[in-house]
């Protein structure tokens, strides 16, 4: 607590200082002023939590100085010290919302009671301002304009963001993450004040963002912020040893609040990089930005790896398999499979996040084989007939332009082709081949309407290889050839709109 004593009598200042030091107030620092103008200068410079002010001082009286001082140090709580007990002084003190009015000399017990009351008041005000901070951050992230509130103007603040990523299996992850977050709050609590705020945002599963805000004008702000972050990092290092959790921290630079949204979005985009760089490590946002600039494909690969964990948790085997189909060629095209360190980090992430059974030094071929087998087991674990068909429909909707057949899909879902055909017709009312043909023709119609692609190009785009076969199929569905459909669509676009009657 930062305390300022303003009195023109040296012995009075010495007496108050002596008694305050006896109280052992946490983080106490005591400063002095000898007249009203010096009080104003010190208020502006120090921004103290509490100021003891004598009413009768040279150059500028105490009450006049307080009235002006509230403008330069709005969060200071003022305590009047005077040898006078006239009502006029008390009435003006009440009008200025002075917290206490003490007659000199103040005893140790009086000071103890006053400081206790002030500390409780400061704590209540800090909690209220932190509640406002939390509300405003939530409104900004939700893309709603935060209500203007002069009690906590965000434009006067700097902020720092810390992404917290827990990579573990669903059963224990949430409870351990909540326990860590409680410890993080405990680390930050001693620093919380009317100038220092923290809130926790949960943008998606297994990830949290700590948002710390400090007022720009607070002299000790940066020092307090660094100390708070240091305690959180030390606590996290101990947590990893105690709990064995795979907990990754990513810290942004300290930025003015006007850059909050862009920094927040960038941080969310980069958290996935832990999947290739290594989990359970502390990173800076600027380091991850440099990685992306050097290896932009890392972001795509890591995004797919994080999606695998999400699809596994959501029990979405088709999306899981589709992500693998995109992941493997990308890893091999960029020659990442030749980088032992990267493959080891990738294997560790998948082992921790989805429970993949792969050895740390098993190499890429082992990892690839286990991923493909895992995907097939995930699909095969479906026993409900309706669920199987829903998964097959989802697969067909995203792969109709590929080389797709009943036999291929049946093998993927580990069922017989005849059973797939029968089940599909029973559940959807369509034959599988007819469903694929309908998807292809709908896409072909869209391409004819919206693009300048040739008939040959559209044939390839929808997964067919014979233009004549495509034309016959399209004519069957729409009673007009693709060439005529395209011509009619172009003619309609060129016609001016009809005039109203």
FIROVEX-232050 format. One line per field, with one value per residue (C-alpha): x negated, y negated, z negated; residue in three letters. Coordinates in steps of 0.5 Angstrom, whole numbers, padded with zeros to 4 digits. Layout:
N
xx <- (X; ...)
yy <- (Y; ...)
zz <- (Z; ...)
aa <- (ala; ...)
This chain:
501
xx <- (0000; -0003; -0001; -0002; -0003; -0001; -0003; -0007; -0009; -0015; -0013; -0006; -0009; -0014; -0009; -0004; -0010; -0012; -0005; -0004; -0010; -0008; -0002; -0006; -0002; -0003; -0008; -0008; -0011; -0011; -0012; -0011; -0009; -0010; -0005; 0002; -0002; -0007; -0001; 0001; -0005; -0006; 0001; 0000; -0007; -0006; 0002; 0002; 0007; 0008; 0007; 0007; 0008; 0008; 0013; 0009; 0003; -0001; 0000; 0006; 0011; 0012; 0019; 0017; 0012; 0016; 0021; 0016; 0012; 0018; 0017; 0010; 0010; 0018; 0017; 0013; 0017; 0016; 0016; 0017; 0012; 0014; 0013; 0020; 0027; 0032; 0038; 0036; 0030; 0033; 0039; 0034; 0030; 0037; 0038; 0031; 0033; 0027; 0027; 0025; 0024; 0019; 0017; 0010; 0006; 0009; 0007; 0005; 0011; 0015; 0010; 0011; 0018; 0018; 0013; 0017; 0023; 0019; 0016; 0023; 0026; 0020; 0021; 0028; 0027; 0021; 0026; 0031; 0026; 0024; 0032; 0032; 0026; 0028; 0035; 0032; 0027; 0033; 0036; 0030; 0029; 0037; 0036; 0041; 0039; 0037; 0042; 0038; 0036; 0032; 0030; 0025; 0023; 0020; 0016; 0012; 0009; 0004; 0005; 0002; 0005; 0003; 0005; 0006; 0006; 0008; 0007; 0009; 0015; 0022; 0023; 0018; 0017; 0022; 0021; 0014; 0014; 0019; 0015; 0009; 0013; 0015; 0007; 0006; 0012; 0008; 0001; 0005; 0009; 0004; 0002; 0010; 0012; 0015; 0010; 0008; 0014; 0014; 0020; 0020; 0023; 0024; 0025; 0025; 0024; 0017; 0015; 0016; 0013; 0011; 0012; 0008; 0009; 0005; 0006; 0001; 0000; -0001; -0008; -0009; -0005; -0010; -0014; -0008; -0006; -0013; -0013; -0006; -0008; -0014; -0010; -0005; -0011; -0014; -0008; -0007; -0014; -0012; -0006; -0009; -0013; -0008; -0002; -0006; -0001; -0002; -0001; -0004; -0004; -0004; -0005; -0004; -0008; -0005; -0001; 0004; 0011; 0013; 0009; 0013; 0017; 0012; 0007; 0012; 0014; 0007; 0005; 0011; 0009; 0002; 0003; 0004; -0004; -0005; -0003; -0010; -0014; -0013; -0008; -0009; -0014; -0013; -0013; -0013; -0008; -0013; -0017; -0011; -0010; -0017; -0016; -0010; -0014; -0019; -0015; -0008; -0006; -0007; 0000; 0004; 0001; 0002; 0009; 0010; 0007; 0011; 0017; 0016; 0016; 0023; 0026; 0024; 0027; 0034; 0034; 0034; 0030; 0031; 0028; 0023; 0021; 0022; 0017; 0012; 0013; 0011; 0005; 0001; 0000; -0002; -0007; -0010; -0010; -0014; -0019; -0017; -0017; -0024; -0025; -0026; -0025; -0018; -0015; -0017; -0013; -0008; -0007; -0007; -0002; 0003; 0001; 0003; 0009; 0012; 0009; 0005; 0001; -0006; -0013; -0016; -0022; -0018; -0019; -0014; -0012; -0010; -0006; -0003; -0001; 0002; 0006; 0009; 0011; 0014; 0018; 0021; 0022; 0026; 0030; 0031; 0033; 0040; 0045; 0052; 0054; 0057; 0050; 0047; 0051; 0050; 0043; 0043; 0047; 0042; 0037; 0040; 0042; 0035; 0032; 0037; 0032; 0027; 0026; 0032; 0035; 0039; 0034; 0029; 0033; 0035; 0028; 0027; 0033; 0031; 0038; 0040; 0042; 0048; 0050; 0048; 0052; 0058; 0057; 0056; 0063; 0067; 0065; 0065; 0069; 0064; 0059; 0052; 0050; 0056; 0054; 0047; 0050; 0055; 0049; 0045; 0051; 0052; 0045; 0045; 0051; 0048; 0041; 0045; 0049; 0043; 0037; 0034; 0031; 0032; 0036; 0030; 0027; 0034; 0034; 0027; 0029; 0035; 0031; 0033; 0028; 0033; 0036; 0041; 0043; 0044; 0048; 0053; 0053; 0054; 0060; 0063; 0064; 0065; 0068; 0063; 0056; 0051; 0049; 0056; 0057; 0050; 0053; 0060; 0056; 0052; 0058; 0062; 0056; 0055; 0063; 0065; 0069; 0077; 0080; 0085; 0092)
yy <- (0000; -0007; -0012; -0020; -0024; -0032; -0036; -0042; -0040; -0035; -0032; -0030; -0027; -0023; -0021; -0018; -0015; -0011; -0009; -0006; -0003; 0001; 0004; 0008; 0006; 0011; 0008; 0001; -0005; -0012; -0019; -0026; -0033; -0039; -0044; -0044; -0045; -0039; -0035; -0036; -0034; -0028; -0026; -0026; -0023; -0017; -0016; -0013; -0009; -0013; -0020; -0023; -0031; -0037; -0042; -0048; -0048; -0054; -0056; -0052; -0049; -0041; -0041; -0046; -0041; -0035; -0038; -0039; -0032; -0028; -0030; -0028; -0022; -0019; -0013; -0016; -0015; -0021; -0022; -0029; -0030; -0037; -0040; -0043; -0040; -0046; -0043; -0047; -0043; -0037; -0039; -0040; -0034; -0030; -0034; -0032; -0024; -0024; -0017; -0019; -0026; -0025; -0030; -0031; -0027; -0021; -0015; -0008; -0005; -0010; -0009; -0002; -0002; -0007; -0003; 0003; 0000; -0003; 0003; 0007; 0001; 0001; 0009; 0008; 0002; 0007; 0013; 0008; 0005; 0012; 0014; 0009; 0011; 0018; 0015; 0011; 0016; 0021; 0016; 0014; 0022; 0023; 0017; 0012; 0005; 0005; 0000; -0007; -0007; -0012; -0008; -0004; -0007; -0002; -0007; -0008; -0001; 0003; 0011; 0017; 0024; 0031; 0037; 0043; 0050; 0057; 0063; 0069; 0074; 0071; 0075; 0071; 0065; 0061; 0062; 0061; 0055; 0051; 0053; 0050; 0044; 0043; 0043; 0038; 0033; 0034; 0032; 0026; 0024; 0020; 0016; 0014; 0007; 0001; 0001; 0008; 0013; 0020; 0024; 0031; 0033; 0040; 0039; 0047; 0053; 0055; 0047; 0041; 0034; 0030; 0023; 0018; 0010; 0005; -0003; -0006; -0012; -0007; -0008; -0001; 0002; 0006; 0008; 0011; 0014; 0018; 0020; 0023; 0027; 0029; 0032; 0036; 0039; 0041; 0044; 0047; 0051; 0054; 0056; 0060; 0063; 0065; 0067; 0069; 0065; 0062; 0055; 0050; 0042; 0037; 0030; 0024; 0017; 0012; 0008; 0002; 0004; 0001; 0007; 0012; 0016; 0016; 0019; 0024; 0027; 0028; 0031; 0036; 0038; 0039; 0044; 0050; 0049; 0053; 0059; 0059; 0055; 0059; 0059; 0057; 0051; 0044; 0039; 0032; 0030; 0026; 0033; 0036; 0031; 0032; 0039; 0038; 0033; 0038; 0044; 0042; 0049; 0051; 0047; 0051; 0058; 0056; 0054; 0061; 0064; 0060; 0061; 0069; 0068; 0064; 0069; 0075; 0072; 0070; 0077; 0075; 0081; 0078; 0071; 0075; 0079; 0073; 0069; 0075; 0075; 0068; 0068; 0074; 0071; 0064; 0067; 0071; 0066; 0061; 0067; 0066; 0073; 0073; 0069; 0073; 0068; 0065; 0072; 0074; 0067; 0069; 0076; 0074; 0069; 0074; 0079; 0074; 0071; 0077; 0083; 0085; 0091; 0089; 0090; 0083; 0086; 0090; 0085; 0083; 0090; 0092; 0086; 0086; 0093; 0092; 0086; 0089; 0095; 0091; 0087; 0094; 0096; 0090; 0091; 0099; 0097; 0095; 0100; 0096; 0097; 0090; 0087; 0091; 0088; 0081; 0082; 0085; 0079; 0074; 0078; 0078; 0070; 0069; 0074; 0074; 0071; 0076; 0083; 0086; 0093; 0098; 0102; 0097; 0094; 0101; 0102; 0096; 0097; 0105; 0107; 0111; 0108; 0111; 0109; 0102; 0102; 0105; 0101; 0094; 0095; 0097; 0091; 0086; 0088; 0088; 0092; 0090; 0089; 0085; 0081; 0079; 0078; 0073; 0069; 0069; 0066; 0061; 0058; 0059; 0054; 0049; 0049; 0048; 0042; 0039; 0040; 0040; 0047; 0051; 0057; 0061; 0058; 0059; 0066; 0067; 0062; 0067; 0073; 0076; 0077; 0078; 0072; 0076; 0079; 0073; 0070; 0076; 0076; 0068; 0069; 0074; 0070; 0063; 0065; 0060; 0061; 0058; 0054; 0051; 0050; 0046; 0042; 0041; 0038; 0033; 0031; 0030; 0026; 0021; 0019; 0013; 0013; 0013; 0006; 0006; 0005)
zz <- (0000; 0002; -0003; -0003; -0009; -0008; -0014; -0015; -0022; -0022; -0029; -0026; -0020; -0024; -0029; -0024; -0020; -0026; -0028; -0021; -0021; -0027; -0023; -0019; -0013; -0007; -0001; -0005; -0002; -0006; -0003; -0005; -0003; -0007; -0004; 0001; 0007; 0006; 0004; 0011; 0014; 0010; 0012; 0019; 0019; 0014; 0015; 0007; 0005; -0002; -0003; -0010; -0009; -0014; -0013; -0015; -0011; -0008; -0001; 0001; -0005; -0005; -0003; 0003; 0005; 0004; 0009; 0014; 0012; 0014; 0021; 0022; 0017; 0018; 0014; 0008; 0001; -0003; -0011; -0014; -0020; -0024; -0030; -0029; -0030; -0027; -0023; -0017; -0016; -0017; -0012; -0007; -0008; -0007; -0001; 0002; 0000; -0005; -0008; -0015; -0019; -0025; -0030; -0032; -0035; -0032; -0037; -0034; -0035; -0031; -0025; -0026; -0025; -0020; -0016; -0016; -0014; -0008; -0006; -0006; -0002; 0003; 0004; 0005; 0011; 0014; 0014; 0017; 0023; 0024; 0025; 0030; 0034; 0034; 0037; 0042; 0045; 0046; 0050; 0054; 0056; 0057; 0062; 0058; 0057; 0049; 0045; 0044; 0037; 0034; 0028; 0032; 0039; 0043; 0047; 0041; 0040; 0043; 0043; 0044; 0046; 0044; 0048; 0043; 0047; 0043; 0048; 0044; 0045; 0044; 0037; 0033; 0037; 0035; 0027; 0028; 0032; 0027; 0021; 0025; 0026; 0019; 0017; 0023; 0020; 0013; 0016; 0019; 0013; 0009; 0015; 0016; 0015; 0018; 0023; 0024; 0027; 0029; 0033; 0036; 0043; 0045; 0053; 0054; 0051; 0048; 0049; 0044; 0045; 0039; 0040; 0035; 0036; 0032; 0032; 0037; 0031; 0026; 0024; 0021; 0027; 0031; 0025; 0022; 0028; 0029; 0022; 0023; 0029; 0026; 0021; 0026; 0029; 0023; 0021; 0028; 0028; 0021; 0023; 0029; 0024; 0019; 0024; 0030; 0034; 0041; 0040; 0045; 0044; 0050; 0048; 0052; 0051; 0047; 0052; 0051; 0051; 0058; 0060; 0056; 0061; 0067; 0061; 0059; 0066; 0067; 0061; 0062; 0069; 0066; 0060; 0065; 0067; 0060; 0064; 0068; 0064; 0057; 0052; 0044; 0046; 0045; 0052; 0054; 0059; 0063; 0063; 0066; 0071; 0073; 0074; 0079; 0083; 0084; 0085; 0086; 0088; 0080; 0079; 0083; 0081; 0074; 0075; 0078; 0072; 0067; 0071; 0070; 0062; 0063; 0068; 0063; 0057; 0061; 0064; 0071; 0075; 0082; 0080; 0077; 0083; 0088; 0083; 0084; 0091; 0092; 0086; 0089; 0096; 0093; 0088; 0094; 0099; 0094; 0092; 0085; 0084; 0085; 0079; 0073; 0068; 0071; 0072; 0064; 0062; 0067; 0064; 0057; 0058; 0061; 0056; 0050; 0054; 0057; 0054; 0060; 0058; 0061; 0059; 0058; 0062; 0067; 0073; 0078; 0082; 0075; 0073; 0080; 0080; 0073; 0075; 0081; 0076; 0071; 0076; 0078; 0071; 0070; 0076; 0074; 0067; 0069; 0068; 0069; 0076; 0077; 0074; 0079; 0085; 0082; 0082; 0089; 0092; 0089; 0092; 0099; 0098; 0098; 0102; 0108; 0113; 0111; 0114; 0110; 0110; 0106; 0105; 0103; 0098; 0095; 0094; 0090; 0085; 0085; 0087; 0093; 0100; 0100; 0093; 0094; 0100; 0097; 0090; 0094; 0098; 0092; 0088; 0094; 0099; 0104; 0107; 0106; 0113; 0114; 0108; 0111; 0118; 0115; 0111; 0117; 0121; 0116; 0116; 0124; 0124; 0119; 0123; 0130; 0127; 0123; 0127; 0134; 0133; 0140; 0140; 0140; 0134; 0130; 0132; 0128; 0122; 0120; 0121; 0128; 0133; 0139; 0142; 0146; 0140; 0136; 0141; 0141; 0133; 0133; 0138; 0134; 0128; 0131; 0138; 0142; 0144; 0140; 0146; 0147; 0139; 0139; 0145; 0142; 0136; 0140; 0144; 0137; 0134; 0140; 0140; 0137; 0131; 0133; 0132; 0126; 0129)
aa <- (unk; unk; unk; unk; unk; unk; unk; unk; unk; unk; unk; unk; unk; unk; unk; unk; unk; unk; unk; unk; unk; unk; unk; unk; unk; unk; unk; unk; unk; unk; unk; unk; unk; unk; unk; unk; unk; unk; unk; unk; unk; unk; unk; unk; unk; unk; unk; unk; unk; unk; unk; unk; unk; unk; unk; unk; unk; unk; unk; unk; unk; unk; unk; unk; unk; unk; unk; unk; unk; unk; unk; unk; unk; unk; unk; unk; unk; unk; unk; unk; unk; unk; unk; unk; unk; unk; unk; unk; unk; unk; unk; unk; unk; unk; unk; unk; unk; unk; unk; unk; unk; unk; unk; unk; unk; unk; unk; unk; unk; unk; unk; unk; unk; unk; unk; unk; unk; unk; unk; unk; unk; unk; unk; unk; unk; unk; unk; unk; unk; unk; unk; unk; unk; unk; unk; unk; unk; unk; unk; unk; unk; unk; unk; unk; unk; unk; unk; unk; unk; unk; unk; unk; unk; unk; unk; unk; unk; unk; unk; unk; unk; unk; unk; unk; unk; unk; unk; unk; unk; unk; unk; unk; unk; unk; unk; unk; unk; unk; unk; unk; unk; unk; unk; unk; unk; unk; unk; unk; unk; unk; unk; unk; unk; unk; unk; unk; unk; unk; unk; unk; unk; unk; unk; unk; unk; unk; unk; unk; unk; unk; unk; unk; unk; unk; unk; unk; unk; unk; unk; unk; unk; unk; unk; unk; unk; unk; unk; unk; unk; unk; unk; unk; unk; unk; unk; unk; unk; unk; unk; unk; unk; unk; unk; unk; unk; unk; unk; unk; unk; unk; unk; unk; unk; unk; unk; unk; unk; unk; unk; unk; unk; unk; unk; unk; unk; unk; unk; unk; unk; unk; unk; unk; unk; unk; unk; unk; unk; unk; unk; unk; unk; unk; unk; unk; unk; unk; unk; unk; unk; unk; unk; unk; unk; unk; unk; unk; unk; unk; unk; unk; unk; unk; unk; unk; unk; unk; unk; unk; unk; unk; unk; unk; unk; unk; unk; unk; unk; unk; unk; unk; unk; unk; unk; unk; unk; unk; unk; unk; unk; unk; unk; unk; unk; unk; unk; unk; unk; unk; unk; unk; unk; unk; unk; unk; unk; unk; unk; unk; unk; unk; unk; unk; unk; unk; unk; unk; unk; unk; unk; unk; unk; unk; unk; unk; unk; unk; unk; unk; unk; unk; unk; unk; unk; unk; unk; unk; unk; unk; unk; unk; unk; unk; unk; unk; unk; unk; unk; unk; unk; unk; unk; unk; unk; unk; unk; unk; unk; unk; unk; unk; unk; unk; unk; unk; unk; unk; unk; unk; unk; unk; unk; unk; unk; unk; unk; unk; unk; unk; unk; unk; unk; unk; unk; unk; unk; unk; unk; unk; unk; unk; unk; unk; unk; unk; unk; unk; unk; unk; unk; unk; unk; unk; unk; unk; unk; unk; unk; unk; unk; unk; unk; unk; unk; unk; unk; unk; unk; unk; unk; unk; unk; unk; unk; unk; unk; unk; unk; unk; unk; unk; unk; unk; unk; unk; unk; unk; unk; unk; unk; unk; unk; unk; unk; unk; unk; unk; unk; unk; unk; unk; unk; unk; unk; unk; unk; unk; unk; unk; unk; unk; unk)
